[in-house]
Amino acid sequence: MNIEARPDHRDVNQDLPVFATDPLAGAGLPLWLPDGAVLDLPGRTLRAIHTPGHTTGHVVFHDEAAALLFAGDHVLPHITPSIGFQPAITRQALSQYLGSLRLMLALPDARLLPAHGPVRDSTRTRVNELLAHHEVRLGQTLEVASPGPVTAFAAAGELPWTRRKRRFAELDPMNQLLAVGETAAHLEVLALREQLVRVTSADGIDFYSVPDADG
């Protein structure tokens, strides 16, 4: 496998590294692929595109000649990927994810090959669905935060979950954990957009509220 660095596209995430493993390394030693690296494989050439959000180091591989996108967990056909669930939590996980989704719209449309679920003919169609979903979710999150200071846990308890619109209490503990994390990610985007403000208490708990109209 020949790897060539070609930083020929750009976005806000270009300085973040991409992690991969060289299959030719006898000990399976890790190496870091720069964003935009080109992998010359037998029968095809792939370009690595860094897509943080689901995780900080997530990457997709674009085969422009065959119009294919190996999307991993970045673009899934039927569900939304969890956001930022990793040992090193970043407040900007959803903001990064939305930016990574928009980056896909800058590419020629390609057949979507996801890590989970069926193949779809158009990556762009699914990306637009995901962007629309998160805008709806941001609106719902703003609504539940508007009455007064809320934590991510409290806001998650007021939101519907899954396509069946299940209540938070109906989720198992693992999915409750994911739900709180995703709610926090949406609250952070609203704070970034200045639709909410975040105040951290002395014991480290984040509270979100609508900005004071007089402030």
PLY file of the C-alpha trace (Angstrom):
ply
format ascii 1.0
element vertex 215
property float x
property float y
property float z
element edge 214
property int vertex1
property int vertex2
end_header
0.00 0.00 0.00
1.40 3.38 -1.01
0.36 6.39 1.09
0.87 9.90 -0.19
-0.06 13.06 1.69
-2.12 15.40 -0.46
-3.70 18.11 1.70
-5.75 19.28 -1.29
-9.00 20.11 0.50
-9.69 22.08 3.56
-12.07 22.68 6.39
-11.97 23.71 10.01
-10.71 20.27 11.04
-7.58 20.13 8.89
-5.11 20.24 11.78
-6.54 17.17 13.50
-4.71 13.90 12.78
-6.20 10.73 11.34
-5.25 7.40 12.91
-4.78 4.21 10.93
-2.77 1.02 11.01
-0.35 0.10 8.25
-1.19 -3.48 7.20
2.33 -3.87 5.85
3.93 -3.14 9.21
4.96 -6.49 10.65
4.05 -5.55 14.21
0.90 -3.68 13.19
2.45 -0.43 14.38
0.20 2.63 14.22
0.78 5.54 11.92
-1.00 8.86 11.52
-2.51 9.79 8.18
-2.69 13.49 7.40
-6.10 14.70 6.32
-6.27 14.34 2.55
-3.77 11.46 2.42
-4.12 9.31 -0.69
-3.93 5.53 -0.36
-3.01 3.73 -3.57
-4.49 0.23 -3.25
-4.74 -2.59 -5.78
-7.66 -1.66 -8.01
-8.58 1.64 -6.39
-7.30 4.87 -4.89
-8.81 6.24 -1.67
-8.52 9.68 -0.11
-8.70 9.89 3.68
-10.96 12.66 4.94
-10.99 13.52 8.61
-14.56 13.72 9.94
-14.51 14.38 13.71
-17.78 14.31 15.60
-18.76 10.71 16.21
-15.24 10.47 17.61
-12.36 12.92 17.37
-10.30 10.64 15.13
-13.04 9.43 12.78
-12.13 9.21 9.11
-13.95 8.36 5.88
-12.39 7.16 2.63
-13.50 8.59 -0.70
-13.06 6.73 -3.97
-13.82 9.52 -6.41
-13.21 7.43 -9.54
-15.79 4.82 -8.51
-18.09 7.38 -6.82
-17.97 5.51 -3.49
-17.76 6.79 0.07
-16.60 4.37 2.77
-18.35 6.33 5.50
-17.72 4.32 8.66
-19.99 5.65 11.42
-20.02 9.21 10.08
-23.06 8.84 7.81
-25.41 6.00 8.74
-28.47 5.14 6.62
-31.18 4.72 9.28
-29.88 6.07 12.59
-27.79 8.98 13.80
-24.38 8.10 15.22
-23.62 8.83 18.85
-21.74 12.11 19.22
-18.45 12.45 21.06
-18.76 9.32 23.21
-15.07 8.72 23.91
-12.63 8.87 26.84
-11.59 12.47 26.10
-14.87 14.38 25.87
-14.93 17.58 23.83
-17.65 20.21 24.20
-17.52 20.87 20.46
-18.28 17.31 19.29
-21.62 18.16 17.66
-20.30 21.36 16.14
-17.45 19.32 14.65
-19.88 16.65 13.46
-22.12 19.16 11.68
-19.05 20.66 10.02
-17.93 17.20 8.95
-21.36 16.50 7.47
-21.24 19.74 5.46
-17.81 18.74 4.22
-19.45 15.73 2.55
-21.68 18.10 0.56
-18.55 19.64 -0.97
-17.63 16.28 -2.53
-19.13 14.86 -5.72
-22.10 12.74 -4.70
-21.16 9.11 -4.09
-22.74 5.81 -3.19
-22.87 5.52 0.59
-21.11 2.49 2.10
-21.72 2.77 5.87
-20.33 0.73 8.74
-23.88 -0.24 9.76
-26.99 -0.74 7.67
-27.68 -0.95 3.96
-25.90 0.79 1.12
-27.59 3.95 -0.17
-27.25 5.44 -3.61
-26.67 9.03 -2.50
-24.46 10.27 0.31
-25.75 13.82 -0.15
-29.37 12.81 0.37
-28.60 11.17 3.69
-26.32 14.01 4.81
-29.10 16.52 4.21
-31.47 14.31 6.23
-29.01 14.22 9.12
-28.45 17.98 9.05
-32.22 18.55 9.08
-32.63 16.09 11.97
-30.10 17.93 14.11
-31.74 21.29 13.43
-35.04 19.84 14.64
-33.28 18.41 17.67
-31.63 21.73 18.43
-35.06 23.36 18.35
-36.48 20.76 20.72
-33.52 21.17 23.06
-33.87 24.96 23.09
-37.56 24.57 23.94
-36.93 22.38 26.99
-34.11 24.65 28.17
-36.09 27.87 27.82
-38.06 27.79 31.14
-34.94 28.13 33.24
-31.48 26.78 34.02
-31.27 23.08 33.11
-28.57 20.44 33.17
-28.01 18.06 30.28
-29.51 15.30 32.43
-32.67 17.31 33.14
-33.07 18.33 29.49
-32.59 14.75 28.31
-35.41 13.72 30.63
-37.80 16.03 28.78
-36.88 15.00 25.24
-38.30 12.11 23.18
-35.84 9.38 22.17
-35.57 7.05 19.18
-37.94 7.00 16.24
-40.56 5.56 18.61
-40.35 8.73 20.74
-39.62 6.81 23.91
-39.31 8.57 27.23
-35.89 8.88 28.82
-36.95 6.65 31.73
-37.77 3.86 29.27
-34.18 3.68 28.01
-31.67 1.23 29.43
-28.75 2.69 31.41
-26.31 2.63 28.49
-28.71 4.48 26.22
-29.52 6.94 29.00
-25.79 7.69 29.21
-25.63 8.26 25.44
-28.78 10.40 25.59
-27.35 12.71 28.23
-24.12 13.07 26.25
-25.96 13.90 23.04
-28.19 16.39 24.86
-25.09 18.07 26.27
-23.66 18.26 22.75
-26.81 19.98 21.48
-26.83 22.37 24.42
-23.23 23.31 23.61
-24.12 24.14 19.99
-26.97 26.34 21.24
-24.51 28.08 23.55
-22.07 28.51 20.65
-24.92 30.10 18.66
-25.61 32.37 21.65
-29.15 31.03 21.97
-28.25 29.71 25.43
-25.64 30.58 28.01
-23.73 28.04 30.10
-22.85 28.60 33.73
-20.74 26.05 35.59
-21.46 25.70 39.30
-18.79 25.51 41.99
-19.10 21.72 42.01
-18.59 21.48 38.23
-22.18 21.05 37.01
-23.11 22.85 33.79
-26.42 24.75 33.70
-27.90 26.19 30.52
-30.44 28.97 30.19
-31.74 31.56 27.73
-29.65 34.76 27.80
-31.00 37.61 29.85
-32.76 40.02 27.47
-31.24 42.92 29.39
-27.78 41.43 29.34
0 1
1 2
2 3
3 4
4 5
5 6
6 7
7 8
8 9
9 10
10 11
11 12
12 13
13 14
14 15
15 16
16 17
17 18
18 19
19 20
20 21
21 22
22 23
23 24
24 25
25 26
26 27
27 28
28 29
29 30
30 31
31 32
32 33
33 34
34 35
35 36
36 37
37 38
38 39
39 40
40 41
41 42
42 43
43 44
44 45
45 46
46 47
47 48
48 49
49 50
50 51
51 52
52 53
53 54
54 55
55 56
56 57
57 58
58 59
59 60
60 61
61 62
62 63
63 64
64 65
65 66
66 67
67 68
68 69
69 70
70 71
71 72
72 73
73 74
74 75
75 76
76 77
77 78
78 79
79 80
80 81
81 82
82 83
83 84
84 85
85 86
86 87
87 88
88 89
89 90
90 91
91 92
92 93
93 94
94 95
95 96
96 97
97 98
98 99
99 100
100 101
101 102
102 103
103 104
104 105
105 106
106 107
107 108
108 109
109 110
110 111
111 112
112 113
113 114
114 115
115 116
116 117
117 118
118 119
119 120
120 121
121 122
122 123
123 124
124 125
125 126
126 127
127 128
128 129
129 130
130 131
131 132
132 133
133 134
134 135
135 136
136 137
137 138
138 139
139 140
140 141
141 142
142 143
143 144
144 145
145 146
146 147
147 148
148 149
149 150
150 151
151 152
152 153
153 154
154 155
155 156
156 157
157 158
158 159
159 160
160 161
161 162
162 163
163 164
164 165
165 166
166 167
167 168
168 169
169 170
170 171
171 172
172 173
173 174
174 175
175 176
176 177
177 178
178 179
179 180
180 181
181 182
182 183
183 184
184 185
185 186
186 187
187 188
188 189
189 190
190 191
191 192
192 193
193 194
194 195
195 196
196 197
197 198
198 199
199 200
200 201
201 202
202 203
203 204
204 205
205 206
206 207
207 208
208 209
209 210
210 211
211 212
212 213
213 214
